[in-house]
Amino acid sequence: MPVIPTDHIPLRDSSLNLDISGVAGFFGGDVAVSAMGTVSLYEGRKWFGWYNSPGSYEIAKRYGRLAQHRLWSGLYPGVTDNPAVLFELDGKVGPRYRAVHSGTSMDQTGHLAYLLCQECKDRTKQDWDGEEGARKTFPIDVSIVYLHRVPPKELSPRDRQVHVTNRLSFLPILTSAAACLICAFVADWFCCSMIGFGMFCSGVSCWVIGSGEFKFTHPEPAAGAPVGDGYLMDNEQVVILRGAEGAVNPITRGRFSLQYDSHPRYHNIGWSSVLLTIQFLLQLLVVPQGTIFGQVMFLASLAASWLYNSFLSSLDKEIIQRRILVNDILAKPALHKYRLGTRTAMAVFVMLVLSSSESMDRRSLRKLLDDLLPNDTDAWCRWKYTVVKEIALRSKDREPNFQLRESTAREADEKLLKNLYGDAQSAYEAFKAYTIEEERRKQQFVRDGQSDMHGHSTDELDEKVRADEDANEKPERDMDPSPTLGYTSDPAAERTGDSLRPESAGGWSSASTYETRVGGLDCNWHGTCNPTEANWHGSCY
């Protein structure tokens, strides 16, 4: 007997019967699959899947491939991906990387470097004097990121901005529960049972698939590793990384992963996929046996769930990962972004920034410049020689002089050299704007005295203050290349590398909060040799 009279139920005497298979196809599973992919990113999201969700078979096919057994492979064939790749938490290829002090070189980096580069692309560039009048051929952005925090070897970060998604989940949950109860009141047990079974299957699968622990890991640097300054570079931008080796490592070699207790078989995911498949088949067979009113209630629960899944799938998982990387792992690093009009200006600007924190001899500067600009004609070599010399001699009391001196070059080369020197000068103007911003940032940090922010201790803050005082009292070291480095002044020899024989190398630097004091660096140091590390291309000595 129904709980309430059924004589006045809408469509009670209608001969209409809904085509449930067509309805299931209309709603589809792409949105549901995409929504399920967010379950590991949001705090507490796995507890809010108790609603009658469409697309159960699509979810089963997608995530059932994780289960490792011939039974699961037969039911859900396809390439078995790493869980992080399947959830789109890994798999992106980052730009090439080069460390200027350790010599580490990677032809391509990983997912986290890709995320950081995307974050830099979305940041607003800073204006600088002379930008409007600078020559522009192929504008390229240069971002300077201060990686001041050395994160633990392993972290379990989650996106904390979850109140909206969790609260909205009550819409499909309450709608499904109400539809189930209404069907029970009118004694439509077919539709009532299928709505309830759909809520159960969706909740269990959401909990099982969301039980994986989202982790960040990175290898620890070798003891005694030099400062980790380097740069990421692609065709659109350059991202300069400044900080200790342990702070740069998370970007170049860190990764996101999903760790399940059922690893490596993932049988619990296999059984939840079977449950979703059974739900799909039973709904096709049982729901048509119910009344037209019950079928409408069933569709209403699917519609509410579909709207919620559409909302979840509209959230950009890449932006969520970027937020986790920047806020939780890197602790909101300071970032400056400038746009240079040419690749030549970009190269000079990168050299000025990287040489401002740790002293670099001419040989290191030339290698850096050749990596950024491989051009090796006579005119380019003359220009490179002058740029390297001026940057090496730069000090508080001496600004670089990027001007074309009296030249015996051909007319075509002379025109090229004028453009190149003009680019170098515009890069120096951008660098002066950067130094002003950097000094303002340091002063603000010291003035605030927030030593506990971003993982810094009081001792680290005191060390920063002492280092700044030393920098104000100690004059810049004279970088005269003749007695110290033993360079020839012949530009032709510069091209062949004969002039690049430093007799000694070393130096000191003014350490800030985000910089590590390293003295007497050997320019032939090439970092820790790890032949098992993927994409590691540094030289082993």
C-alpha positions as CSV (number, residue, x, y, z in Angstrom):
1,M,0.0,0.0,0.0
2,P,1.3,3.4,-0.9
3,V,1.9,5.9,2.0
4,I,-0.2,8.6,0.2
5,P,-3.2,8.1,-2.1
6,T,-2.1,7.6,-5.7
7,D,-5.3,8.6,-7.5
8,H,-4.2,12.2,-8.1
9,I,-0.5,11.5,-9.0
10,P,0.4,13.3,-12.2
11,L,0.6,11.2,-15.3
12,R,-0.7,8.2,-13.4
13,D,-2.9,7.0,-16.3
14,S,-0.4,8.0,-19.0
15,S,0.8,5.3,-21.4
16,L,4.0,7.2,-22.0
17,N,7.2,5.3,-21.1
18,L,10.6,7.1,-21.1
19,D,13.4,5.6,-23.1
20,I,15.9,5.3,-20.2
21,S,18.7,4.1,-22.4
22,G,18.4,7.3,-24.5
23,V,18.3,9.4,-21.3
24,A,21.4,7.8,-20.0
25,G,23.1,8.5,-23.3
26,F,22.0,12.1,-23.3
27,F,23.5,12.8,-19.9
28,G,26.6,10.9,-20.8
29,G,29.6,10.4,-18.6
30,D,32.2,12.9,-19.7
31,V,31.1,15.4,-17.1
32,A,30.9,12.8,-14.4
33,V,34.4,11.5,-15.2
34,S,35.8,15.0,-15.1
35,A,34.1,15.8,-11.8
36,M,35.4,12.6,-10.3
37,G,39.0,13.7,-11.2
38,T,38.7,16.5,-8.6
39,V,38.0,14.2,-5.7
40,S,41.7,14.0,-4.7
41,L,42.4,17.7,-4.8
42,Y,39.6,19.1,-2.5
43,E,39.8,18.6,1.2
44,G,36.9,16.3,2.3
45,R,35.5,16.0,-1.2
46,K,35.4,12.1,-1.0
47,W,32.7,12.3,1.7
48,F,30.2,14.1,-0.5
49,G,29.5,11.7,-3.3
50,W,26.2,10.3,-2.0
51,Y,23.9,11.3,-4.9
52,N,22.4,9.5,-7.9
53,S,25.1,10.4,-10.5
54,P,24.8,9.8,-14.2
55,G,27.7,8.3,-16.2
56,S,28.4,5.5,-13.9
57,Y,29.7,3.2,-16.6
58,E,32.0,5.9,-18.0
59,I,33.5,6.3,-14.6
60,A,33.9,2.6,-14.3
61,K,35.7,2.3,-17.7
62,R,38.0,5.2,-16.9
63,Y,39.2,4.3,-13.4
64,G,38.8,0.6,-13.6
65,R,41.9,0.5,-15.7
66,L,44.0,1.2,-12.6
67,A,43.2,-2.3,-11.2
68,Q,45.9,-4.8,-11.9
69,H,44.5,-8.2,-12.6
70,R,43.5,-10.2,-15.7
71,L,39.9,-10.0,-14.5
72,W,40.0,-6.2,-14.4
73,S,41.9,-5.9,-17.6
74,G,39.2,-8.0,-19.4
75,L,36.4,-5.9,-18.0
76,Y,38.1,-2.5,-18.4
77,P,40.7,-2.8,-21.2
78,G,43.1,0.0,-22.0
79,V,46.5,1.4,-21.2
80,T,47.1,1.3,-17.4
81,D,48.2,4.7,-16.4
82,N,49.9,5.9,-13.2
83,P,47.1,7.2,-10.9
84,A,48.6,10.7,-11.0
85,V,48.6,10.7,-14.8
86,L,45.1,9.4,-14.9
87,F,43.9,12.2,-12.6
88,E,45.9,14.7,-14.6
89,L,48.2,15.5,-11.7
90,D,51.3,14.6,-13.7
91,G,52.3,14.0,-17.3
92,K,52.9,17.6,-18.5
93,V,56.4,18.4,-19.9
94,G,58.2,21.4,-18.6
95,P,60.8,23.6,-20.4
96,R,64.5,23.0,-20.4
97,Y,66.5,23.9,-17.4
98,R,70.0,24.9,-16.7
99,A,71.7,25.7,-13.3
100,V,74.4,28.3,-13.6
101,H,76.5,27.3,-10.7
102,S,76.2,23.5,-10.4
103,G,76.2,22.9,-14.2
104,T,73.1,20.7,-14.1
105,S,71.3,20.7,-17.4
106,M,67.9,19.1,-18.3
107,D,66.5,19.0,-21.8
108,Q,63.0,18.9,-20.3
109,T,61.6,19.2,-16.9
110,G,58.4,17.8,-15.4
111,H,54.9,18.7,-14.4
112,L,55.8,21.2,-11.6
113,A,58.1,23.2,-13.8
114,Y,55.2,23.4,-16.3
115,L,52.8,24.6,-13.6
116,L,55.2,27.3,-12.4
117,C,55.7,28.5,-16.0
118,Q,52.0,28.7,-16.5
119,E,51.7,30.7,-13.3
120,C,54.4,33.1,-14.5
121,K,52.6,33.6,-17.8
122,D,49.4,34.8,-16.0
123,R,51.2,37.3,-13.8
124,T,51.2,41.0,-14.8
125,K,54.5,42.3,-16.1
126,Q,56.2,45.3,-14.4
127,D,56.9,48.5,-16.4
128,W,60.4,49.9,-16.6
129,D,62.0,53.1,-17.9
130,G,62.9,52.8,-21.6
131,E,60.6,49.9,-22.4
132,E,58.6,52.0,-24.9
133,G,61.6,53.2,-26.8
134,A,63.5,49.8,-26.8
135,R,63.9,47.9,-30.0
136,K,61.2,45.1,-30.4
137,T,61.5,42.2,-32.7
138,F,60.4,39.2,-30.7
139,P,59.2,40.3,-27.2
140,I,59.9,37.7,-24.5
141,D,59.0,37.7,-20.8
142,V,61.5,37.1,-18.1
143,S,60.2,36.2,-14.6
144,I,62.4,36.1,-11.5
145,V,61.1,33.8,-8.8
146,Y,62.6,33.8,-5.3
147,L,62.3,30.3,-3.9
148,H,62.9,31.1,-0.3
149,R,61.4,28.0,1.3
150,V,63.0,24.5,1.3
151,P,60.0,22.2,1.5
152,P,60.1,18.9,3.3
153,K,61.0,15.9,1.3
154,E,57.4,14.8,1.3
155,L,54.2,16.8,1.8
156,S,50.4,16.0,1.6
157,P,49.0,19.3,0.4
158,R,45.3,19.9,-0.4
159,D,43.3,22.8,-1.7
160,R,41.7,24.5,1.3
161,Q,39.2,26.5,-0.7
162,V,36.6,23.8,-0.5
163,H,33.6,25.4,1.3
164,V,31.7,26.2,-1.9
165,T,32.1,22.7,-3.5
166,N,31.2,20.9,-0.3
167,R,28.2,23.1,0.4
168,L,26.9,22.8,-3.2
169,S,27.1,19.0,-2.9
170,F,24.0,19.1,-0.7
171,L,21.9,20.1,-3.7
172,P,22.2,16.7,-5.6
173,I,22.3,14.8,-2.3
174,L,19.1,16.3,-1.0
175,T,17.4,16.1,-4.4
176,S,18.3,12.4,-4.8
177,A,17.1,11.7,-1.2
178,A,13.9,13.6,-1.8
179,A,13.2,11.8,-5.1
180,C,13.8,8.4,-3.4
181,L,11.4,9.2,-0.6
182,I,8.7,10.5,-2.9
183,C,8.9,7.3,-5.0
184,A,8.6,5.3,-1.7
185,F,5.5,7.4,-0.7
186,V,3.7,6.5,-4.0
187,A,4.9,2.8,-3.7
188,D,7.1,3.0,-6.8
189,W,9.6,0.6,-5.4
190,F,11.4,0.1,-8.8
191,C,12.4,3.8,-9.1
192,C,12.9,4.2,-5.4
193,S,15.3,1.3,-5.2
194,M,17.3,2.4,-8.2
195,I,17.7,6.0,-7.0
196,G,18.8,4.7,-3.6
197,F,21.2,2.1,-5.2
198,G,22.6,4.9,-7.4
199,M,23.3,7.0,-4.3
200,F,25.0,4.1,-2.6
201,C,27.2,3.2,-5.6
202,S,28.2,6.8,-6.3
203,G,29.1,7.4,-2.6
204,V,31.1,4.2,-2.3
205,S,33.0,4.9,-5.6
206,C,33.7,8.5,-4.6
207,W,35.1,7.4,-1.3
208,V,37.2,4.6,-2.8
209,I,38.6,6.7,-5.6
210,G,39.1,9.7,-3.3
211,S,41.0,7.6,-0.7
212,G,44.3,8.1,-2.5
213,E,46.6,10.4,-0.6
214,F,47.7,13.4,-2.7
215,K,51.5,13.8,-2.1
216,F,54.3,16.0,-3.2
217,T,57.8,14.6,-3.2
218,H,61.2,15.8,-4.3
219,P,64.8,14.4,-3.9
220,E,67.0,16.0,-1.4
221,P,70.1,17.8,-2.8
222,A,73.6,16.5,-2.2
223,A,75.4,17.8,0.8
224,G,77.5,20.9,0.0
225,A,75.6,21.6,-3.2
226,P,76.1,25.2,-4.4
227,V,73.4,27.8,-4.7
228,G,70.6,26.5,-7.0
229,D,70.2,29.6,-9.2
230,G,69.2,28.7,-12.8
231,Y,66.6,29.3,-15.4
232,L,63.7,27.6,-17.2
233,M,63.4,28.5,-20.9
234,D,61.0,27.9,-23.7
235,N,60.1,29.8,-26.8
236,E,57.8,32.2,-25.0
237,Q,59.5,33.1,-21.7
238,V,62.4,32.6,-19.3
239,V,61.8,31.9,-15.7
240,I,64.8,32.6,-13.4
241,L,64.9,30.5,-10.3
242,R,66.8,31.9,-7.3
243,G,67.4,30.1,-4.1
244,A,69.1,27.3,-2.4
245,E,69.5,24.0,-4.2
246,G,66.9,22.5,-1.9
247,A,64.4,25.2,-2.9
248,V,65.0,24.8,-6.6
249,N,64.9,21.0,-6.6
250,P,61.1,20.8,-6.0
251,I,60.5,22.7,-9.3
252,T,63.0,20.8,-11.4
253,R,62.7,17.3,-10.0
254,G,59.6,17.4,-7.7
255,R,56.4,15.6,-8.6
256,F,52.8,15.1,-7.5
257,S,51.5,11.5,-6.9
258,L,48.5,9.6,-5.6
259,Q,49.3,6.9,-3.1
260,Y,46.7,4.2,-2.4
261,D,46.9,1.6,0.4
262,S,45.8,-1.0,-2.2
263,H,48.9,-0.3,-4.4
264,P,50.0,-1.9,-6.7
265,R,46.9,-4.1,-7.3
266,Y,44.2,-1.5,-6.7
267,H,41.6,-4.2,-6.1
268,N,39.3,-1.8,-4.2
269,I,39.1,0.5,-7.3
270,G,38.3,-2.6,-9.4
271,W,35.4,-3.7,-7.2
272,S,34.0,-0.1,-7.1
273,S,34.1,-0.1,-10.9
274,V,32.2,-3.4,-10.9
275,L,29.6,-1.8,-8.6
276,L,29.2,1.1,-10.9
277,T,28.8,-1.2,-13.9
278,I,26.1,-3.2,-12.1
279,Q,24.3,0.1,-11.2
280,F,24.3,1.1,-14.9
281,L,22.9,-2.3,-16.0
282,L,20.2,-2.5,-13.3
283,Q,19.0,1.1,-14.0
284,L,18.5,0.2,-17.7
285,L,16.5,-2.9,-16.8
286,V,14.6,-1.8,-13.6
287,V,13.7,1.9,-14.1
288,P,11.4,1.2,-17.1
289,Q,9.3,-1.0,-14.8
290,G,8.4,1.9,-12.6
291,T,5.6,4.4,-13.1
292,I,6.0,7.4,-15.3
293,F,6.0,9.6,-12.1
294,G,8.8,7.5,-10.6
295,Q,10.8,7.8,-13.8
296,V,10.4,11.6,-13.8
297,M,11.7,11.6,-10.2
298,F,14.6,9.4,-11.3
299,L,15.4,11.9,-14.1
300,A,15.1,14.8,-11.6
301,S,17.8,13.3,-9.4
302,L,20.0,12.7,-12.4
303,A,19.5,16.3,-13.6
304,A,20.5,17.8,-10.2
305,S,23.6,15.5,-10.1
306,W,24.5,16.5,-13.6
307,L,24.4,20.2,-12.8
308,Y,26.7,19.6,-9.8
309,N,29.1,17.5,-11.8
310,S,29.1,20.2,-14.5
311,F,30.1,22.7,-11.9
312,L,33.0,20.5,-10.7
313,S,34.2,19.8,-14.2
314,S,34.2,23.5,-14.9
315,L,36.9,24.1,-12.2
316,D,40.3,24.1,-13.8
317,K,42.3,21.4,-12.2
318,E,45.5,23.0,-13.5
319,I,44.7,26.2,-11.6
320,I,44.0,24.2,-8.5
321,Q,47.4,22.5,-8.8
322,R,49.1,25.8,-9.4
323,R,47.5,27.3,-6.3
324,I,48.7,24.3,-4.2
325,L,52.2,24.6,-5.7
326,V,52.5,28.3,-5.1
327,N,50.8,28.6,-1.7
328,D,51.4,25.3,0.1
329,I,54.7,24.1,-1.3
330,L,56.6,27.2,-2.3
331,A,55.0,29.5,0.4
332,K,54.1,32.3,-2.0
333,P,57.5,33.2,-3.4
334,A,58.2,36.8,-4.5
335,L,58.0,37.2,-8.3
336,H,59.1,39.9,-10.6
337,K,58.2,39.9,-14.3
338,Y,59.6,42.0,-17.1
339,R,59.1,42.1,-20.9
340,L,62.2,42.5,-23.1
341,G,61.8,43.5,-26.7
342,T,64.4,41.1,-28.2
343,R,66.0,37.8,-27.3
344,T,69.4,39.7,-27.2
345,A,68.1,42.0,-24.5
346,M,66.6,39.0,-22.7
347,A,70.0,37.2,-22.6
348,V,71.8,40.3,-21.2
349,F,69.0,40.8,-18.6
350,V,69.2,37.1,-17.5
351,M,73.0,37.4,-17.1
352,L,72.7,40.6,-15.0
353,V,70.2,39.1,-12.7
354,L,72.0,35.8,-12.2
355,S,75.4,37.4,-11.7
356,S,74.0,39.9,-9.1
357,S,73.6,37.3,-6.4
358,E,76.7,35.1,-6.8
359,S,79.9,36.3,-8.4
360,M,80.5,34.6,-11.7
361,D,83.8,34.6,-13.6
362,R,84.1,35.4,-17.3
363,R,84.2,31.8,-18.3
364,S,80.9,31.1,-16.5
365,L,79.3,34.2,-17.9
366,R,80.4,33.3,-21.5
367,K,79.0,29.8,-21.2
368,L,75.7,31.3,-19.9
369,L,75.6,33.7,-22.8
370,D,76.4,31.0,-25.4
371,D,73.6,28.9,-24.0
372,L,71.1,31.7,-24.3
373,L,72.4,32.9,-27.7
374,P,74.3,30.3,-29.6
375,N,75.2,32.7,-32.5
376,D,78.9,32.6,-33.2
377,T,79.7,34.9,-36.1
378,D,82.5,37.4,-35.8
379,A,80.2,40.3,-35.0
380,W,78.3,38.3,-32.4
381,C,81.6,37.2,-30.8
382,R,82.9,40.8,-30.6
383,W,79.6,41.8,-28.9
384,K,79.6,38.8,-26.6
385,Y,83.2,39.6,-25.5
386,T,82.3,43.2,-24.6
387,V,79.1,42.1,-22.8
388,V,80.9,39.5,-20.7
389,K,83.7,41.9,-19.8
390,E,81.3,44.7,-18.8
391,I,79.1,42.5,-16.6
392,A,82.2,41.0,-15.0
393,L,83.5,44.5,-14.1
394,R,80.2,45.8,-12.9
395,S,80.2,47.1,-9.4
396,K,78.4,49.8,-7.2
397,D,80.7,52.4,-8.6
398,R,80.9,51.2,-12.2
399,E,78.0,50.7,-14.5
400,P,78.4,48.6,-17.6
401,N,79.2,50.5,-20.8
402,F,77.3,48.8,-23.6
403,Q,78.3,51.1,-26.3
404,L,79.8,50.5,-29.8
405,R,83.4,51.6,-29.7
406,E,85.5,52.6,-32.7
407,S,85.0,49.7,-35.0
408,T,86.7,48.4,-38.2
409,A,83.8,46.0,-38.9
410,R,82.0,45.9,-42.2
411,E,79.1,48.2,-42.6
412,A,76.5,45.4,-42.3
413,D,78.2,44.1,-39.1
414,E,78.5,47.6,-37.7
415,K,74.7,48.1,-38.1
416,L,74.1,44.8,-36.4
417,L,76.5,45.7,-33.5
418,K,74.7,49.0,-33.0
419,N,71.4,47.1,-32.6
420,L,73.0,44.5,-30.3
421,Y,74.6,47.1,-28.0
422,G,71.3,49.0,-27.9
423,D,69.6,45.9,-26.8
424,A,72.2,45.3,-24.1
425,Q,71.7,48.9,-22.8
426,S,67.9,48.5,-22.7
427,A,68.4,45.2,-20.8
428,Y,70.5,47.2,-18.2
429,E,67.7,49.7,-17.8
430,A,65.3,46.9,-17.1
431,F,67.8,45.5,-14.6
432,K,68.0,48.8,-12.8
433,A,64.3,48.8,-12.4
434,Y,64.5,45.2,-11.1
435,T,67.2,46.2,-8.5
436,I,65.0,48.9,-7.2
437,E,62.1,46.5,-6.7
438,E,64.3,44.0,-5.2
439,E,65.8,46.4,-2.7
440,R,62.2,47.5,-1.8
441,R,61.2,43.9,-1.2
442,K,64.2,43.2,1.1
443,Q,63.5,46.4,3.1
444,Q,59.9,45.5,3.5
445,F,60.7,42.0,4.6
446,V,63.1,43.3,7.3
447,R,60.7,46.0,8.4
448,D,57.9,43.6,8.8
449,G,60.0,41.2,10.8
450,Q,57.7,38.3,9.9
451,S,60.3,35.6,10.5
452,D,57.7,32.8,11.0
453,M,56.2,33.4,7.6
454,H,57.1,31.1,4.7
455,G,58.9,28.7,6.9
456,H,61.7,31.1,8.1
457,S,63.0,31.0,11.6
458,T,64.1,33.9,13.8
459,D,67.8,32.8,13.3
460,E,67.4,33.0,9.5
461,L,66.0,36.5,9.8
462,D,68.9,37.6,12.0
463,E,71.3,36.1,9.5
464,K,69.6,38.1,6.8
465,V,70.0,41.4,8.8
466,R,73.7,40.6,9.5
467,A,74.3,39.8,5.8
468,D,72.7,43.1,4.7
469,E,74.8,45.0,7.2
470,D,77.9,43.3,5.8
471,A,76.9,44.2,2.3
472,N,76.6,47.9,3.2
473,E,80.0,47.9,4.9
474,K,82.0,45.7,2.6
475,P,82.9,47.2,-0.8
476,E,82.5,45.3,-4.0
477,R,85.4,43.2,-5.0
478,D,87.5,44.6,-7.8
479,M,86.8,42.4,-10.8
480,D,89.9,43.4,-12.8
481,P,90.3,40.5,-15.2
482,S,94.0,40.9,-16.0
483,P,95.7,39.9,-12.7
484,T,92.8,37.7,-11.4
485,L,91.5,35.7,-14.2
486,G,94.2,36.0,-16.9
487,Y,92.0,36.7,-19.9
488,T,93.2,37.8,-23.3
489,S,91.6,40.8,-24.8
490,D,91.6,39.4,-28.3
491,P,88.0,39.1,-29.5
492,A,89.1,36.5,-32.1
493,A,90.4,34.3,-29.3
494,E,87.2,34.8,-27.5
495,R,85.4,32.9,-30.3
496,T,87.7,29.9,-30.1
497,G,87.6,29.8,-26.3
498,D,91.4,30.4,-26.0
499,S,90.7,33.4,-23.7
500,L,88.6,31.4,-21.4
501,R,91.3,30.1,-19.1
502,P,90.7,31.6,-15.6
503,E,93.7,31.2,-13.3
504,S,91.5,31.3,-10.3
505,A,87.8,31.6,-9.5
506,G,85.9,32.5,-6.4
507,G,84.2,35.3,-4.7
508,W,81.7,36.4,-2.1
509,S,78.2,37.6,-2.3
510,S,75.8,39.6,-0.1
511,A,73.4,37.0,1.2
512,S,69.7,37.9,1.5
513,T,66.8,35.9,2.9
514,Y,66.5,34.1,-0.4
515,E,70.2,33.7,-1.2
516,T,72.8,31.4,0.2
517,R,76.4,32.6,0.7
518,V,78.8,30.4,-1.2
519,G,82.4,31.3,-1.5
520,G,85.2,30.0,-3.7
521,L,83.1,28.1,-6.1
522,D,85.0,25.9,-8.5
523,C,83.7,26.7,-12.0
524,N,84.2,23.0,-13.0
525,W,81.8,21.7,-10.4
526,H,79.0,19.9,-12.2
527,G,76.7,18.8,-9.4
528,T,75.8,15.4,-8.1
529,C,76.0,12.7,-10.7
530,N,72.9,10.5,-10.6
531,P,72.7,8.3,-13.7
532,T,69.3,7.0,-12.6
533,E,67.7,10.4,-12.5
534,A,65.4,10.9,-15.5
535,N,66.3,13.7,-17.9
536,W,69.6,14.5,-16.0
537,H,72.1,15.6,-18.6
538,G,74.9,17.3,-16.5
539,S,78.5,16.3,-16.9
540,C,80.0,13.9,-14.4
541,Y,83.4,14.7,-13.1
